[in-house]
């Protein structure tokens, strides 16, 4: 499994010929739109920064798109989506919007992408269903999503093997990543351009923070 970061909350996960994308950036977003083909596309929030399904419909790939809570299975990948709230990019007068937290099972590992989450506590349903997280993608930028302090608290409570901060590149508050690493006490977190991961690699980790640079 190879994980790459494409800015904001967008991560591409490739496993052989299979490509999964979380929160692809659409045209009209605050970041440059992505442009690659995906087999499965998950959007946590109906906002151009996170709902670019059309942008990952490319070449011979037309993604199985998931845009909300529920249980799904596609190409041997199991996916659960849980209803949460976001305050990111809200129209004036709106208090909050729907955000979906996704738990994805593939190659014997569980990836959890929290989306543009603003709730500092997950629902009982989500906590009961999500177990033994190998990789947790957590928003750290404030500005409608978790603050650095809230992100650390929630991430620690979920006890993932690997924590990947997001919502700091091209969005979020200034120096959000530095604030998160300082809050967590890991100023010298590992930084990689891509994360190549096998189950045995993840099993050897215990709350490690890995920054994937876009």
Secondary structure, 3 states (H helix, E strand, C coil): CEEEECCCCCEEEEECCEEEEECCCCCCCCCCCCCCCCCEEECCCCCCCCCCCHHHCECCECCEEECCCEEEEECCEEEEEEEEEECCCCCCCCCCEEEEEEEEEECCEEEEECCCCCCCCCCHHHHHHCCCCCEEEEECCCCCCCCHHHHHHHHHHHCCCEEEEECCCCCCCCCHHHHHHHHHCCCCCEEECCEECCHHHHHCCCCEEEEECC
